[in-house]
């Protein structure tokens, strides 16, 4: 008997600040645990922000509060894995909300699958991306040596994922000077445009990332607007509130 096709909602949030993006993930994680929504892939771009993971070291932030303020860069502690990183314009951030009980209950496997998505997307532009043992993300070889093209840091709650990956398309690389990227001293960060030496449309890269995400995780993608997602979550909250009222 043929198994029903499993879907994944894809929502392009556009530019969104880090805090509301985290709150949206929190709501979706709870909804996914309850089986109220399928797997979801959120795509977005953040205004300038530096985030420090739960295992990160504060000394990897090279800039003080004054300099961050002058450069309009926010700073946030976060519950994802990994150390310190920067998000900003020109970078595609992906937040998959997946129930690994329906995939594979294996954190290492999941991280490698996210890397595989980005490695395949990078290959579409004629660049060979690869993993580096003990240093999660996607790395490429350049004339300046080994450089990091994409980073990742994830969180699990009862096998439901949040946080995810950050892929540099046209990111302002000077902002990485404010940190020790991912806590790895002596390593440089690059972007797809810098590696190719030309302009790359962000929409084209998003298309490759989502296409490979569908293939790697074996899901049929369904596009939802930001408004559709807000309506869905609003309906779920109303249903929960109604259920609580009926119990009084």
CORSULRA-V889524 format. One record per residue. N is the residue number from 0. OMEGA is omega in whole degrees, -180 to 180 (NA if undefined). Layout:
BEGIN
{{N & OMEGA} {N & OMEGA}}
END
This chain:
BEGIN
{{0 & -178} {1 & 179} {2 & 178} {3 & -180} {4 & -179} {5 & -175} {6 & 174} {7 & 175} {8 & 174} {9 & -177} {10 & 175} {11 & -176} {12 & -174} {13 & 179} {14 & -177} {15 & 178} {16 & -173} {17 & -176} {18 & 178} {19 & 176} {20 & 178} {21 & 179} {22 & 177} {23 & 177} {24 & -180} {25 & 179} {26 & -179} {27 & 177} {28 & 179} {29 & 179} {30 & 179} {31 & 177} {32 & -178} {33 & -179} {34 & -178} {35 & 178} {36 & 174} {37 & 171} {38 & -178} {39 & 171} {40 & 175} {41 & 175} {42 & -178} {43 & 173} {44 & -179} {45 & 164} {46 & -175} {47 & 179} {48 & 173} {49 & -180} {50 & -180} {51 & -179} {52 & -174} {53 & 178} {54 & -174} {55 & -180} {56 & -177} {57 & -179} {58 & 176} {59 & 170} {60 & -175} {61 & -174} {62 & 175} {63 & -177} {64 & -178} {65 & -180} {66 & 178} {67 & 179} {68 & 179} {69 & -179} {70 & 179} {71 & 179} {72 & 175} {73 & 175} {74 & -179} {75 & 166} {76 & -177} {77 & -176} {78 & 177} {79 & 173} {80 & 179} {81 & -174} {82 & -175} {83 & 177} {84 & 179} {85 & 171} {86 & 178} {87 & 180} {88 & -179} {89 & 180} {90 & 177} {91 & 179} {92 & 179} {93 & 178} {94 & 177} {95 & 174} {96 & -174} {97 & 171} {98 & -176} {99 & 173} {100 & 178} {101 & 178} {102 & 178} {103 & -178} {104 & -175} {105 & -176} {106 & 180} {107 & 178} {108 & -178} {109 & 179} {110 & 180} {111 & 177} {112 & 176} {113 & 176} {114 & -180} {115 & 177} {116 & -177} {117 & 177} {118 & 179} {119 & 179} {120 & 179} {121 & 179} {122 & 178} {123 & 179} {124 & 175} {125 & -180} {126 & -180} {127 & 175} {128 & -178} {129 & 174} {130 & 172} {131 & -176} {132 & 177} {133 & -178} {134 & -173} {135 & -180} {136 & 179} {137 & -176} {138 & 176} {139 & 176} {140 & 179} {141 & 178} {142 & 180} {143 & -178} {144 & -178} {145 & -178} {146 & -176} {147 & -179} {148 & -175} {149 & -179} {150 & 174} {151 & 176} {152 & -171} {153 & 176} {154 & 178} {155 & 172} {156 & -175} {157 & 177} {158 & 171} {159 & -172} {160 & 169} {161 & -169} {162 & -177} {163 & -171} {164 & 177} {165 & -174} {166 & -176} {167 & 177} {168 & 179} {169 & -174} {170 & 175} {171 & -170} {172 & -179} {173 & 179} {174 & 177} {175 & 176} {176 & 180} {177 & -175} {178 & 164} {179 & -170} {180 & 179} {181 & 179} {182 & -178} {183 & -177} {184 & 175} {185 & 180} {186 & -178} {187 & 177} {188 & 179} {189 & 178} {190 & 179} {191 & -180} {192 & 179} {193 & -179} {194 & -178} {195 & -177} {196 & -180} {197 & 177} {198 & 177} {199 & 178} {200 & -179} {201 & 180} {202 & 178} {203 & 180} {204 & 177} {205 & 179} {206 & 179} {207 & -180} {208 & -179} {209 & 179} {210 & 180} {211 & 175} {212 & 179} {213 & -179} {214 & -177} {215 & -177} {216 & 174} {217 & 179} {218 & 172} {219 & -176} {220 & 173} {221 & -178} {222 & 174} {223 & 174} {224 & 176} {225 & -180} {226 & 177} {227 & -179} {228 & 179} {229 & 178} {230 & -180} {231 & -180} {232 & 177} {233 & 179} {234 & 179} {235 & 178} {236 & 179} {237 & 179} {238 & 180} {239 & 179} {240 & 178} {241 & 180} {242 & 179} {243 & 180} {244 & -178} {245 & -179} {246 & -177} {247 & NA}}
END
